[in-house]
Each structure stands twice: as C-alpha cells, then as structure tokens.
Amino acid sequence: MTEPADPPRLSNNGPPLDDDPRPWGAKGIGTYFEWAAAQKQAFDVPYDIALLRARRAEKLGLTYDEYSLEILERGRFLNAEDAERIAAIKRRRPL
C-alpha cells in the first residue's frame, strides 16, 4: 500500500519570517542603535575628504574603510613609509 500524501501546507511558500538574523545578534538590542549612529557619524565626512582618503588608500593597497579606521583609531595618515603597519592591516583581512 502507498503512504498518504503530506497534508497541504498553509503557506504562500515564501521564506520563513524568522530566517534572517537580526543585525544586533541573538541577544538583546542593548546599545546597537547608538553604536550604529556613532559609526555612521565617524565615517560621514565631506565628499572631497572621502575622495582624497579613497585615493590614498588605493595607492597603499588598502580599502577606504581600513584607511579611515587607521585615522580614527590612531590619528595617523598612513603613507608609503609605513609599510610595516600596512602589512599588519592586510594580515588582519579575512580570507
């Protein structure tokens, strides 16, 4: 004898609503929105400065975010003489 077919699903066959992880993680929200606003404000610079940083970062083989983060964290504008620090930044990149 054959087994009965599965009962019809009561769904529109769309993705589950709880499938996407929340940006603040599985735990509580905490200070997620304050940190997100602070990060946006730190990286929000005038267009000319952003363009200058992007060009300098490209010359050094870094991304805009890596270059800007170095300025924000250490207060230093990297140049070609900082080869050791640039190599350390590149080693931190995910594979």
JOTACOR-V683625 format. One record per run of one state. SS is the DSSP state (H for helix, E for strand, L for the rest). FROM is the first residue (numbers start at 1). TO is the last residue. If there is no record, write none. Layout:
BEGIN
SS_FROM_TO, SS_FROM_TO
END
This chain:
BEGIN
L_1_31, H_32_43, L_44_46, H_47_60, L_61_63, H_64_74, L_75_82, H_83_91, L_92_95
END
